[in-house]
């Protein structure tokens, strides 16, 4: 097992950095200037907007860079490195009032190669607020944990059980919209993609998946400022050619998302049924956060997952497997970190420490992260494009 005292010391150093310690990257921006910076960068990447133009109403240059250092020390190994976690650039245009075209290329691991295909390549037509038809490579929106864009994540990685579903981006056809307090999303997807988009869109030989979710705005239920309920379902009929959605045959999930003043809570339950390992897996993911100030956020998380097979659960590829964790039937993880929002979600520094156990093995992971993005915001329940007013 790793040395928790040593790891705590490292975490304290990283937390100090995020909170405004010695490195000038944070302290160079006073609180007042930081607030103004977030407002000034609200439309970062917007190249053109003219609602009177009958052809082109909006044009964005979009992208993101996520870099992170990690130190994972487990009972069977150790891994330490800097990773260029995500680098994407692209564009989005709104045409003819109702047509949105989106293209976003992605680099390979450690930016090698720089061009490694597209994460998203789609076109959507908005018939009304209640119906939008989208065709092309797009995101798998199963579980609230997965639906939250990486631009707004409060943690260095999504939950373990979420990641076991192998959700990502593949070609599909979806319908989405909003009616009253309900929002919905449903579609059919290919189970594979590749950097060769012609092959990805034409060689549909990997099986298929059906995804559906619904989100109910509960208003101020439970005495909260905001409350949302999200439920989702996935059915996958993958074969040997599948690269995604190829672990479970079925999945169901339900999440309650609350905010109250500077506090937020996401409580999500997920089940993955009929896995490749012949297992049924069940988990909960609790995510309480607190905005200490308008810029400084405490993010915590508890994960619990169980399986009805001895080796039904798999450790996180980042970064538990590299530290010796493998499989088991009971997974638990506790996370705590500080996030400093230099310019809301546009620029933020994050730090976190997580302790996880699985199959009699354990792992301490410490990470410090830089998150930068430009382009249009995404809508949805907290934390999508949302900040809370801090206590102090």
HELIX and SHEET records of a PDB file:
HELIX    1   1 UNK A    4  UNK A   19  1                                  16    
HELIX    2   2 UNK A   24  UNK A   27  1                                   4    
HELIX    3   3 UNK A   31  UNK A   40  1                                  10    
HELIX    4   4 UNK A  109  UNK A  111  5                                   3    
HELIX    5   5 UNK A  144  UNK A  147  1                                   4    
HELIX    6   6 UNK A  160  UNK A  164  1                                   5    
HELIX    7   7 UNK A  197  UNK A  202  1                                   6    
HELIX    8   8 UNK A  221  UNK A  223  5                                   3    
HELIX    9   9 UNK A  321  UNK A  323  5                                   3    
SHEET    1   A17 UNK A  46  UNK A  49  0                                        
SHEET    2   A17 UNK A  56  UNK A  74 -1                                        
SHEET    3   A17 UNK A  77  UNK A  95 -1                                        
SHEET    4   A17 UNK A  99  UNK A 106 -1                                        
SHEET    5   A17 UNK A 118  UNK A 128 -1                                        
SHEET    6   A17 UNK A 131  UNK A 139 -1                                        
SHEET    7   A17 UNK A 169  UNK A 179 -1                                        
SHEET    8   A17 UNK A 182  UNK A 190 -1                                        
SHEET    9   A17 UNK A 207  UNK A 219 -1                                        
SHEET   10   A17 UNK A 226  UNK A 238 -1                                        
SHEET   11   A17 UNK A 248  UNK A 260 -1                                        
SHEET   12   A17 UNK A 263  UNK A 275 -1                                        
SHEET   13   A17 UNK A 281  UNK A 291 -1                                        
SHEET   14   A17 UNK A 296  UNK A 307 -1                                        
SHEET   15   A17 UNK A 330  UNK A 343 -1                                        
SHEET   16   A17 UNK A 347  UNK A 358 -1                                        
SHEET   17   A17 UNK A 361  UNK A 374 -1                                        
SHEET    1   B 2 UNK A 313  UNK A 314  0                                        
SHEET    2   B 2 UNK A 327  UNK A 328 -1                                        
END                                                                             
